[in-house]
Every structure is written in structure tokens, then in C-alpha cells.
Amino acid sequence: MTAAVPPPPGEPARGAVPAPRPPADPLAPVPPRYGGGSLADVLPSALAVLGVPGAVDLLGLTPALAGVRRVAVLLVDGLGWYQIPTAAPHAPTLAGLAATVGRPLTSGFPSTTPTSLVTLGTGAAPGAHGVLGFRVRVPGTDRVLSHIEWTGDPEPLRWQPVATQLERARAAGVAVTVVSRPEYAGSGLTLAANRGGDYRGAADADALATAMLTALRAGAGPALVSGYHPDLDRHGHLSGVDSQPWRAAAAGVDALLARLVDGLPPDAALLVTADHGQLDVPPADRIDFDADDRLRAGVRVLAGEPRVRYLHVAPGAADDVVAAWSAVLGDAARVLRREEAVATGWFGPVPEAHLGRIGDVVVVCRGTSAVVATRSEHPMDSRLVAYHGSDTAAEMTIPLLVVRG
């Protein structure tokens, strides 16, 4: 299987901590680089720049940001490193920043929004914080929790027990603000990822820029501002990468970046990153779980998402399920038992309390394949154009852009 995914931008910026060059093949597997090259390392490094006791600058930001007392972190949903060349004709500010002050990082695994938002917010790998996918089974039940529709059950502080970097910053006297869509205020995912910050609702990119810059300029002490922009990911899902709606969303990202860069106070820095990339999945590469008796046999609960599936199976059925899925999918996916998937290091260390959220069998799609479920999940999920979640370079590789005021 092949995909029309462009190569990544050029070398990391001068003075950046060296990072492995992303592979030329956007469909090559990329492991997460926890501990010095991943999304989990962004906020601990930002806190170190701000002088928070005990914070470790895992990304080597301090030399370039000496004297900075205010840091804004913007996460652009769906802005993968491999998507930047595609966006460049419509986003000159983004392209310029990527070429001069950009470097690649990896997301955590799975490369999906809920997992990444909590990875950023906690500074921890997914195994530790426990938000281990888009949808996961609640252990001891047959209930599937969708993290983007999560309210108060399970209770967020018990489901995600790791303290956030925002809480750590606030305890050290840093003013902390979170700026995101009004409808996300108080959700389970927001509490899991961003507790510790004062929440400001922003309904669009203009409001987001205004609120982030206002928070950066307020007060005389150190400040941390975290912002989130979802439009690029949404249009990629609905219309495809490099579709006309996606191009318009890329232009919107560019206008947002230009406003933030132009408005930075002299003692401030802007860090721009993402939660994952995206790739289009052709109809011919979609396998329908609900249309194949061989795939359904022995599976009690289907969770995860089309690019990474978690299969919770009937007692004693794991071997048969692995054999059946391996035979049906062939080279389109890796099919592993849970213990094998954990041993790869994809999730980082996984405590016993979180193991049951991962399927008995884990299916990681290769190439541009996806396992949809046309009847047992929301119909729109199988009609999307672009997806993410797996371990390809196009999905896992994300940017870090570092701009001083």
C-alpha cells in the first residue's frame, strides 16, 4: 500500500538538541522517543525554562530561551511534521518557522488526540497516565469509554492519577492559563490533561490568539499559557489532507501563528507542537470488522480506533483471535498479544492498574490500512477520509517550533 504523503521539512534548527532525522518513507514505523524527543518532554522543558524547581529541560530549550519568564504552548491538532510541506503554500509563516526554528519530535502511542493531550499535560508516557487510546474498555465491564465524550464517569482524577505539569507550575508560583473551546471546559479529558490551569473559552482562532496573548501579558511574574486549536485535524478527517477545506484550515493556522508571534512580549516564548499527523485511507484499504465473521469470532469488546484496535476477547480465545486477524489482515497490520505490545515500549511502562485498558489483542495497522466498524461504531467513523493512531512516521512525527519574543 502507498500513500501520497510528502517528505518532511529540512534539518532541525541551529542550536537545537540533535534529533534523529525522520525517515524518508512516511509509512515507516517510528517508535516514541520518551525522555528527550517526545511530546511528553515539552512541558517539563518549558517549566525548566521558567525556573520551576525540579523541572528537567529534556529538550535543551534553556540556552536559547535564557531570560524568558513567560511561555505559551500551542498545540495544533493534526499538524504532523510530514504535513508541513503540504501546508506550506497556504501557510508561509508556518513554513518559515519550521525551516528556521523547527525540529521533529514524536507523539506518544497511540498517535491520537486524547492520549496526546494528556501526554502533553502530564509530561508522562501513556502507560503511566492511563489514557491509552481514543476508546478504551473500562476494566471489569464491557463498557467502552470514548475519551472525547467523557464527563465524570470514571472520575477523572482516579482514571488519570498523574499530577499535571500545570499543577506543578502553579504550585511553584507560575500563573497558569488554559485556552481552548468553551465546550471543552470541565470535561473529563480537560481535567485529565489540564487541571491546574485557569480555563478560558475561545470559540475560534481569533479568540484563541487574543486570550493567549492577554494571559501572557497579565501580571508581573512568570506565566505559562496552554492553547489548543482543533480545526486542521477536523478538516483532515472530514475531507482529507490537502483538500480545499484542509488548505483553508492551514491558512487559518498560519494567521493564528502570525498573530501570536507578532504579539509576543519581549520576555516571552512560543512553543508550537501537535498531537499527531494524519494520512488518507483509501476505500480499498479499509477492512470492516462488522462484515467479516472471522474477525468477530471470539471478540467480546472492540475498542481503540481504525488505525489501532484493542480486542478484548472471550476467555481462552486470544490465540484463535490472533491467528484469525493475522490471516485476514496479512501485511496490513501487526497483530500482537497485550504483553507483546507492552514489551515494544510503545506505551512506556504500564502499571498493573492500567493494563486492562489495553486489549487482550492489539492490532496496529501498517501502510494506509484501517479496520472500521460500520455497524457497531458511529457510522461517521468509517466514512472519514484521513485517520491517525498508528506508528507510521506520518502519524507519529510532530513539530516543535520555538519562537522568542
Long-range contacts (C-beta under 8 A, 24 or more apart in sequence): 1-27, 1-285, 1-332, 1-366, 1-367, 1-368, 1-369, 2-27, 2-367, 2-368, 3-27, 3-279, 3-280, 3-367, 3-368, 3-394, 4-280, 5-82, 5-241, 5-279, 5-394, 6-82, 6-83, 6-85, 6-86, 7-82, 7-85, 8-81, 8-82, 8-84, 8-85, 8-104, 8-393, 8-397, 9-81, 9-84, 9-85, 9-95, 9-98, 9-99, 9-102, 10-99, 12-102, 12-103, 12-104, 13-100, 13-101, 13-102, 13-103, 13-402, 15-63, 15-64, 16-60, 16-103, 16-402, 17-59, 17-60, 17-103, 19-103, 19-104, 19-105, 21-104, 22-81, 22-82, 22-104, 22-393, 22-397, 23-393, 25-393, 26-82, 26-279, 26-392, 26-393, 26-394, 27-279, 27-366, 27-367, 27-368, 27-392, 27-393, 27-394, 28-392, 28-393, 29-366, 29-391, 29-392, 29-393, 30-106, 30-391, 30-392, 30-393, 30-396, 30-397, 31-106, 31-344, 31-345, 31-346, 31-391, 32-106, 32-107, 32-108, 32-109, 32-125, 32-345, 32-346, 32-348, 32-396, 33-105, 33-106, 34-108, 34-125, 34-348, 37-105, 37-106, 38-105, 38-106, 38-107, 38-108, 38-119, 38-125, 39-105, 39-106, 39-107, 39-108, 39-116, 39-119, 39-120, 39-273, 39-275, 39-398, 40-108, 40-119, 40-120, 40-122, 40-123, 40-124, 40-125, 41-105, 41-123, 42-73, 42-105, 42-120, 42-123, 42-271, 42-273, 42-400, 43-73, 43-120, 43-121, 43-123, 43-165, 43-166, 44-123, 44-165, 46-71, 46-73, 46-165, 46-224, 46-271, 47-165, 47-168, 47-169, 47-172, 47-174, 47-224, 49-269, 50-169, 50-172, 50-174, 50-222, 50-224, 51-172, 51-222, 52-168, 52-169, 52-172, 52-174, 53-172, 55-168, 59-105, 59-400, 61-271, 61-402, 64-402, 64-404, 65-269, 65-402, 65-404, 67-267, 68-267, 68-268, 68-269, 68-404, 68-405, 69-221, 69-222, 69-223, 69-267, 69-268, 70-216, 70-222, 70-223, 70-224, 70-225, 70-265, 70-267, 70-268, 70-269, 70-405, 71-223, 71-224, 71-225, 71-268, 71-269, 71-270, 71-271, 72-212, 72-216, 72-224, 72-225, 72-226, 72-227, 72-260, 72-264, 72-268, 72-269, 72-270, 72-271, 73-120, 73-224, 73-225, 73-226, 73-227, 73-270, 73-271, 73-272, 73-273, 74-212, 74-227, 74-228, 74-229, 74-256, 74-257, 74-260, 74-270, 74-271, 74-272, 74-273, 75-116, 75-117, 75-120, 75-226, 75-227, 75-228, 75-229, 75-273, 75-274, 75-275, 76-229, 76-232, 76-253, 76-272, 76-273, 76-274, 77-113, 77-228, 77-229, 77-230, 77-231, 77-232, 77-233, 77-234, 77-274, 77-275, 78-232, 78-233, 78-234, 78-236, 78-237, 78-274, 78-275, 78-276, 78-277, 78-278, 78-388, 79-232, 79-253, 79-274, 79-277, 79-398, 79-399, 80-274, 80-276, 80-277, 80-278, 80-388, 80-394, 80-395, 80-397, 80-398, 80-399, 81-277, 81-397, 81-398, 81-399, 82-277, 82-393, 82-394, 82-397, 83-241, 83-277, 83-278, 83-394, 84-399, 86-241, 86-242, 86-250, 87-247, 87-250, 87-253, 87-254, 89-247, 90-247, 90-248, 90-250, 90-251, 90-254, 91-250, 91-251, 91-253, 91-254, 91-257, 92-254, 93-254, 93-257, 93-258, 93-261, 94-250, 94-253, 94-254, 94-257, 97-257, 97-261, 97-272, 97-401, 97-403, 98-399, 98-401, 101-401, 101-402, 101-403, 102-399, 102-400, 102-401, 103-399, 103-400, 103-402, 104-397, 104-398, 104-399, 104-400, 105-273, 105-397, 105-398, 105-399, 105-400, 106-396, 106-397, 106-398, 107-274, 107-275, 107-276, 107-395, 107-396, 107-397, 107-398, 108-347, 108-348, 109-346, 109-347, 109-391, 109-396, 110-134, 110-304, 110-305, 110-307, 110-308, 110-346, 110-389, 110-390, 111-275, 111-276, 111-277, 111-388, 111-389, 111-390, 111-391, 111-395, 111-396, 112-275, 112-276, 112-305, 112-308, 112-388, 112-389, 113-148, 113-233, 113-275, 113-276, 114-147, 114-148, 114-189, 116-275, 116-276, 117-189, 117-192, 117-193, 117-194, 117-228, 117-275, 118-160, 118-189, 118-192, 118-193, 120-193, 120-273, 120-275, 121-164, 121-165, 121-166, 121-192, 121-193, 121-194, 121-226, 122-160, 122-162, 122-163, 122-164, 122-165, 122-193, 123-164, 123-165, 124-162, 124-348, 125-347, 125-348, 125-349, 126-347, 126-348, 127-342, 127-347, 127-348, 127-349, 127-350, 127-351, 127-354, 128-162, 128-348, 128-349, 128-350, 128-351, 128-354, 129-160, 129-161, 129-162, 129-192, 130-159, 130-160, 130-161, 130-162, 130-353, 130-354, 130-357, 131-159, 131-160, 131-189, 131-192, 131-193, 132-347, 132-350, 132-354, 132-357, 132-358, 133-303, 133-304, 133-305, 133-308, 133-310, 133-357, 133-358, 133-389, 134-304, 134-305, 134-389, 135-303, 135-304, 135-305, 135-310, 136-303, 136-304, 136-310, 136-357, 136-358, 137-301, 137-303, 137-310, 137-312, 137-356, 137-357, 137-359, 138-357, 139-356, 139-357, 140-356, 142-300, 142-301, 142-312, 144-301, 144-302, 144-303, 147-188, 147-189, 147-192, 148-189, 150-187, 150-188, 150-189, 150-192, 151-187, 151-188, 152-188, 154-188, 156-188, 156-191, 156-192, 156-195, 157-191, 157-195, 159-188, 159-192, 160-191, 160-192, 160-193, 163-196, 164-193, 164-194, 164-195, 164-196, 165-196, 166-194, 166-195, 166-196, 166-197, 166-224, 166-226, 167-195, 167-196, 168-196, 169-196, 169-224, 170-196, 170-197, 173-221, 173-222, 174-221, 174-222, 174-223, 174-224, 175-215, 175-218, 175-219, 175-221, 175-222, 175-223, 175-224, 176-223, 176-224, 176-225, 176-226, 177-211, 177-212, 177-215, 177-223, 177-224, 177-225, 177-226, 178-225, 178-226, 178-227, 179-208, 179-211, 179-212, 179-215, 179-225, 179-226, 179-227, 179-228, 180-208, 180-227, 180-228, 181-228, 181-230, 184-228, 194-226, 197-224, 197-226, 202-227, 205-229, 205-231, 205-252, 205-253, 205-255, 205-256, 206-259, 208-256, 209-256, 209-259, 209-260, 209-263, 212-260, 213-259, 213-260, 213-263, 213-264, 216-264, 216-265, 216-268, 217-265, 223-268, 229-253, 229-256, 233-275, 233-278, 236-278, 236-385, 236-386, 237-278, 237-384, 237-385, 237-386, 237-387, 238-384, 238-385, 239-385, 240-280, 240-385, 240-386, 241-278, 241-279, 241-280, 241-386, 243-385, 261-403, 264-403, 264-404, 264-405, 265-405, 266-405, 267-405, 268-404, 268-405, 269-402, 269-403, 269-404, 269-405, 270-401, 270-402, 270-403, 270-405, 271-400, 271-401, 271-402, 271-403, 272-399, 272-400, 272-401, 272-403, 273-398, 273-399, 273-400, 273-401, 274-398, 274-399, 275-398, 276-388, 276-389, 276-395, 276-396, 276-398, 277-388, 277-394, 277-395, 277-396, 277-397, 277-398, 278-386, 278-387, 278-388, 278-394, 278-395, 279-368, 279-386, 279-387, 279-388, 279-392, 279-394, 279-395, 280-368, 280-385, 280-386, 281-306, 281-368, 281-369, 281-370, 281-384, 281-385, 281-386, 281-387, 282-368, 285-332, 285-367, 285-368, 285-369, 285-370, 286-369, 286-370, 286-371, 286-372, 286-382, 287-328, 287-329, 287-332, 287-369, 287-370, 287-371, 287-372, 288-371, 288-372, 288-373, 288-374, 288-382, 289-371, 289-372, 289-373, 289-376, 290-373, 290-374, 290-375, 290-376, 291-374, 292-328, 294-324, 294-327, 294-328, 295-324, 295-325, 295-328, 295-371, 297-321, 297-324, 298-324, 302-373, 302-376, 302-377, 303-359, 304-359, 304-362, 304-363, 304-389, 305-381, 305-387, 305-389, 306-365, 306-370, 306-371, 306-372, 306-381, 306-382, 306-387, 306-389, 307-364, 307-365, 307-370, 307-387, 307-388, 307-389, 307-390, 307-395, 308-362, 308-363, 308-364, 308-365, 308-389, 308-390, 309-359, 309-362, 309-363, 309-365, 309-371, 310-357, 310-358, 310-359, 310-361, 310-362, 310-363, 311-359, 311-360, 311-361, 311-362, 311-363, 312-359, 312-360, 313-359, 313-360, 313-361, 318-360, 318-361, 321-360, 321-361, 322-361, 325-361, 325-363, 329-363, 329-369, 329-371, 331-366, 331-367, 332-365, 332-366, 332-367, 332-369, 333-363, 333-364, 333-365, 333-366, 333-369, 333-371, 334-363, 334-364, 334-366, 335-361, 335-362, 335-363, 336-361, 336-362, 336-363, 336-364, 337-361, 337-362, 338-362, 346-391, 364-390, 364-391, 365-389, 365-390, 366-390, 366-392, 367-392
